[in-house]
Amino acid sequence: MRLNAPDRSGAPHGVVDRPGPYCTVQDLGRTSGLRAGLAPGGAMDQRAYLWANRLLDNDPRAAALEVTLGGLALTFAVETVVALTGADCAATLDGVEMGGWRTIRARPGQVLRLAYSATGMRAYLAFPGGLATDRAFGSASGVARDGLPGLLGRPLLEGERLRWADPHRVFPNRHVPAHLVPPASAEQPVILPLIVGYEWSEFSEADRKSVFGEEWTIGPASDRTAIRLDGPELASGPETLDSSPLVDGTVQVTGDSRPLVFMRDRPTIGGYPKLGGTDLISLDTLAQARPGSPVRFVRAVPAALRRAMVRREEFFEIR
């Protein structure tokens, strides 16, 4: 296994006093590990993750923290600047409200606390130059089930000592323009454009109508592997199937006759019927939706989705 470990001989730049329910190191994912059967991992809400790095002039693939549902407390050991985006976790620095989608200046001994999120599921905390942490197959993304060492295979623990590449870099205060901050609302359905796949025609007409005609809700068993949707049963589909590759956004109907949308910790192959897939940008919104939130499928316009992805990659300078 190709594992790269950073130099940990120096003093930490920050110490995790409380990790919250589930806090992991993430970047844009581990695509070169797929042939070894490793999940890609990566930030669930890549829009928020990319903005956190952009606020600090980081490489767009710099490792950051993904904080699920908030609850993080971090004591700084150096004077530094961090960037916070994503779910609204009512951030405070030594008790002073900070807000999100902005940079935060901190001095040694100050404590950044994220409350449990009022809206959204995941916040992102980026550091100057990115976190100095283990990497495997070119990525620092943590995927618990893959069994990789250290933070590549587990969430952060209380007392975790963190270092980042350029702690003393100086920045002006920055924030994401308000019109570019995604709205946080549990009332409006998450809209998923569906690109139907080669097995679509083998579902019954009634089931195909249900996919687009019904409103679905996010199930409580959803996680980083897949968002499970509750709604009508889709009892039809191909009679015989071979296992085939999966990608982020694949929509598959499993044994309970309901669809799920594969996310960043997905397996590499699957053998259940597939409706098709949705686009990577829509997954960002889905990643912030809580269990019980409504979801609707619409017919995708693939060319429009490709143009949107190209614009994103150009804006965030992803190469």
Solvent accessible surface area in square Angstrom, and as a share of the most:
residue,aa,sasa,rsa
1,M,133,0.59
2,R,145,0.53
3,L,70,0.35
4,N,93,0.48
5,A,70,0.55
6,P,35,0.22
7,D,108,0.56
8,R,142,0.52
9,S,100,0.64
10,G,31,0.30
11,A,74,0.57
12,P,18,0.11
13,H,16,0.07
14,G,0,0.00
15,V,44,0.25
16,V,0,0.00
17,D,62,0.32
18,R,97,0.35
19,P,25,0.16
20,G,19,0.18
21,P,74,0.46
22,Y,68,0.26
23,C,0,0.00
24,T,2,0.01
25,V,1,0.00
26,Q,1,0.00
27,D,4,0.02
28,L,34,0.17
29,G,18,0.17
30,R,1,0.00
31,T,99,0.58
32,S,55,0.36
33,G,0,0.00
34,L,62,0.31
35,R,231,0.84
36,A,61,0.47
37,G,47,0.45
38,L,21,0.10
39,A,0,0.00
40,P,7,0.04
41,G,2,0.02
42,G,0,0.00
43,A,0,0.00
44,M,0,0.00
45,D,2,0.01
46,Q,20,0.09
47,R,56,0.21
48,A,0,0.00
49,Y,0,0.00
50,L,2,0.01
51,W,21,0.07
52,A,0,0.00
53,N,0,0.00
54,R,92,0.33
55,L,8,0.04
56,L,0,0.00
57,D,90,0.47
58,N,15,0.08
59,D,90,0.47
60,P,22,0.14
61,R,99,0.36
62,A,11,0.09
63,A,3,0.02
64,A,0,0.00
65,L,0,0.00
66,E,1,0.00
67,V,0,0.00
68,T,15,0.09
69,L,57,0.28
70,G,0,0.00
71,G,0,0.00
72,L,0,0.00
73,A,4,0.03
74,L,0,0.00
75,T,38,0.22
76,F,1,0.01
77,A,49,0.38
78,V,24,0.14
79,E,109,0.49
80,T,4,0.02
81,V,6,0.03
82,V,0,0.00
83,A,0,0.00
84,L,6,0.03
85,T,1,0.01
86,G,11,0.11
87,A,10,0.08
88,D,81,0.42
89,C,5,0.03
90,A,63,0.49
91,A,1,0.01
92,T,29,0.17
93,L,12,0.06
94,D,77,0.40
95,G,59,0.57
96,V,94,0.54
97,E,147,0.66
98,M,34,0.15
99,G,40,0.38
100,G,39,0.38
101,W,29,0.10
102,R,71,0.26
103,T,1,0.01
104,I,0,0.00
105,R,110,0.40
106,A,1,0.01
107,R,144,0.53
108,P,80,0.50
109,G,51,0.50
110,Q,21,0.09
111,V,23,0.13
112,L,0,0.00
113,R,111,0.40
114,L,0,0.00
115,A,47,0.37
116,Y,135,0.51
117,S,10,0.07
118,A,78,0.61
119,T,53,0.31
120,G,12,0.11
121,M,27,0.12
122,R,11,0.04
123,A,0,0.00
124,Y,1,0.00
125,L,0,0.00
126,A,0,0.00
127,F,0,0.00
128,P,0,0.00
129,G,29,0.28
130,G,3,0.02
131,L,14,0.07
132,A,40,0.31
133,T,16,0.09
134,D,12,0.06
135,R,78,0.28
136,A,0,0.00
137,F,31,0.13
138,G,57,0.54
139,S,1,0.01
140,A,1,0.01
141,S,0,0.00
142,G,3,0.03
143,V,1,0.00
144,A,50,0.39
145,R,127,0.46
146,D,33,0.17
147,G,66,0.64
148,L,17,0.09
149,P,57,0.36
150,G,36,0.34
151,L,23,0.11
152,L,1,0.00
153,G,14,0.14
154,R,78,0.28
155,P,36,0.23
156,L,5,0.03
157,L,97,0.48
158,E,137,0.62
159,G,42,0.40
160,E,27,0.12
161,R,159,0.58
162,L,7,0.03
163,R,69,0.25
164,W,5,0.02
165,A,70,0.54
166,D,56,0.29
167,P,15,0.09
168,H,121,0.54
169,R,65,0.24
170,V,125,0.72
171,F,6,0.02
172,P,85,0.54
173,N,107,0.55
174,R,74,0.27
175,H,128,0.57
176,V,5,0.03
177,P,52,0.32
178,A,91,0.70
179,H,152,0.68
180,L,72,0.36
181,V,46,0.26
182,P,33,0.21
183,P,128,0.80
184,A,67,0.52
185,S,68,0.44
186,A,72,0.55
187,E,150,0.67
188,Q,130,0.58
189,P,40,0.25
190,V,13,0.07
191,I,86,0.44
192,L,0,0.00
193,P,21,0.13
194,L,3,0.02
195,I,73,0.37
196,V,56,0.32
197,G,30,0.29
198,Y,170,0.65
199,E,8,0.03
200,W,24,0.08
201,S,85,0.55
202,E,93,0.42
203,F,3,0.01
204,S,46,0.29
205,E,105,0.47
206,A,72,0.56
207,D,16,0.08
208,R,69,0.25
209,K,133,0.56
210,S,24,0.15
211,V,1,0.00
212,F,40,0.17
213,G,51,0.49
214,E,75,0.34
215,E,83,0.37
216,W,0,0.00
217,T,50,0.29
218,I,4,0.02
219,G,2,0.02
220,P,118,0.74
221,A,66,0.51
222,S,26,0.17
223,D,72,0.37
224,R,15,0.05
225,T,34,0.20
226,A,1,0.01
227,I,6,0.03
228,R,97,0.35
229,L,2,0.01
230,D,63,0.33
231,G,24,0.23
232,P,45,0.28
233,E,105,0.47
234,L,2,0.01
235,A,87,0.67
236,S,39,0.25
237,G,16,0.16
238,P,17,0.10
239,E,173,0.78
240,T,120,0.70
241,L,62,0.31
242,D,125,0.65
243,S,73,0.47
244,S,22,0.14
245,P,108,0.68
246,L,6,0.03
247,V,94,0.54
248,D,26,0.13
249,G,0,0.00
250,T,10,0.06
251,V,0,0.00
252,Q,6,0.03
253,V,5,0.03
254,T,23,0.13
255,G,65,0.62
256,D,82,0.42
257,S,24,0.16
258,R,72,0.26
259,P,2,0.01
260,L,5,0.03
261,V,0,0.00
262,F,12,0.05
263,M,0,0.00
264,R,3,0.01
265,D,10,0.05
266,R,15,0.06
267,P,45,0.29
268,T,33,0.19
269,I,101,0.51
270,G,11,0.10
271,G,36,0.35
272,Y,105,0.40
273,P,20,0.13
274,K,21,0.09
275,L,1,0.00
276,G,12,0.12
277,G,16,0.16
278,T,10,0.06
279,D,24,0.12
280,L,63,0.31
281,I,43,0.22
282,S,15,0.10
283,L,0,0.00
284,D,0,0.00
285,T,59,0.34
286,L,0,0.00
287,A,0,0.00
288,Q,34,0.15
289,A,16,0.12
290,R,78,0.28
291,P,70,0.44
292,G,52,0.50
293,S,9,0.06
294,P,19,0.12
295,V,0,0.00
296,R,77,0.28
297,F,3,0.01
298,V,61,0.35
299,R,153,0.56
300,A,19,0.14
301,V,94,0.54
302,P,56,0.35
303,A,39,0.31
304,A,38,0.29
305,L,33,0.17
306,R,152,0.56
307,R,136,0.50
308,A,27,0.21
309,M,46,0.20
310,V,79,0.46
311,R,145,0.53
312,R,22,0.08
313,E,66,0.30
314,E,121,0.54
315,F,85,0.35
316,F,19,0.08
317,E,98,0.44
318,I,33,0.17
319,R,218,0.80
